[in-house]
Amino acid sequence: MGAVRYPERFEIYRLEALGENPYLSVDEARRRYDEGRGLTVVEGSTPPSWYLDASARRHRFSVTFYSPSKTPIRRVDWEDSGGRLLRRGAVDLFYPEGDPGRRVPYSQLLRVEQRWYADGVVHIERSSPVDKDLVTEICAPDDLHWLDVPDFGEWSPLIAASAPSELARFDLDAIDAAEGYARAAIAAGRPASEQGDWILPVADETVLEAVTALTRFERVPSAVPVIDRDAAKIVPVVLQVAAPRGSDRDVAEERRRIDDRASGLAGAFEYAAGRPIDLPLDGRGDGPVAAYAAALRAADVRDARWWVLNDTGVVLVRSGDAEAGDLALAVHLVPARWVSGRSATASGRAPADLRWSRADIRG
């Protein structure tokens, strides 16, 4: 692997160590790592071709790879799972317009993202600012990657297991490279939908686009279903339709899949409308917020966070129970008064039934 260095502080945009004494000595770095403190490791070249961030207590390791011009091309995240490291996520980046020599927003790139789960499910998506999204989940237990938590200085296995494939990352060839890479990953397993679960086959940014269009009464992308419930609209995102017991699925990993998708959507909505607000599901009374909370409780909703976008309440809703096999994630679009209680516009009453099923989804 060659020489490495241990920056005290590291500027990830210029890939430069900061400060008068920018690098720790090997002994200082070893002491910090052995004490369970966070540590940064970079390749010894200038600029480095990779950057490793080890979190405190060594629970998470993230490796980012760069082109010679400092453009990120891949990031891989490893997390502790039962005392070993499980490769949890990877994002491969492709730049059809050429190498920008810097970071650019993901929304401007071709991106192939993979998320791995300990029960063998892999979430794969190829998102693009110009093409339709490719989003699916497969079951590929043989594709799991585990590593021992590295001792200090033993970084080679982690870097090698995270390294990017030799692919065309820049210019027009990157379009076919991203598509082929995603298709090959999908072909490595069998569709997870064979077990009956359903996911919305679009990326989080496309869900945001659909939600924004709905708030403006504009056309919604055809791949995004919308369920009408009187004054409310429901955009289904994930539906678990079978209990994990007796299958290869794991209850904790089922919850994590929902959490991961919810986190991605929350990030997209936060970019557009600011930080979310928790909806009090235990609210009582005659007001619109209490009436909506009652309808959510009746639908077995466990968590609801909301934003207001274009005078419309946008609510990220999780419902059901993983052990029962009915976990669900959806986005509600409701009159703003149902969540904020402040809008003076006519809003109607919250519908009595906000539940939904696979039968409500066309296609």
Sequence and secondary structure as in RCSB ss.txt:
>XXXX:A:sequence
MGAVRYPERFEIYRLEALGENPYLSVDEARRRYDEGRGLTVVEGSTPPSWYLDASARRHRFSVTFYSPSKTPIRR
VDWEDSGGRLLRRGAVDLFYPEGDPGRRVPYSQLLRVEQRWYADGVVHIERSSPVDKDLVTEICAPDDLHWLDVP
DFGEWSPLIAASAPSELARFDLDAIDAAEGYARAAIAAGRPASEQGDWILPVADETVLEAVTALTRFERVPSAVP
VIDRDAAKIVPVVLQVAAPRGSDRDVAEERRRIDDRASGLAGAFEYAAGRPIDLPLDGRGDGPVAAYAAALRAAD
VRDARWWVLNDTGVVLVRSGDAEAGDLALAVHLVPARWVSGRSATASGRAPADLRWSRADIRG
>XXXX:A:secstr
   EE BSSEETTTTEE SSS B  HHHHHHHHHTT  EEEEESSSS SEEEEE GGG EEEEEEE TTS EEEE
EEEEEETTEEEEEEEEEEEBTT   SS   GGGSEEEEEEE TTSEEEEEEE SSS  EEEEEE GGG  EE   
 TT  HHHHHHH   S   BSTHHHHHHHHHHHHHHHTSEEGGGGT EE SS HHHHHHHHHHHHTT    TTS 
 EEETTEEEEEEEE  S STTSS  HHHHHHHHHHHHHHHHHHHHHHH S EE  TT  SSSHHHHHHHHHHHTT
EEEEEEEEETTEEEEEEEES TTTT  EEEEEEEETHHHHS   S      S     GGGS  
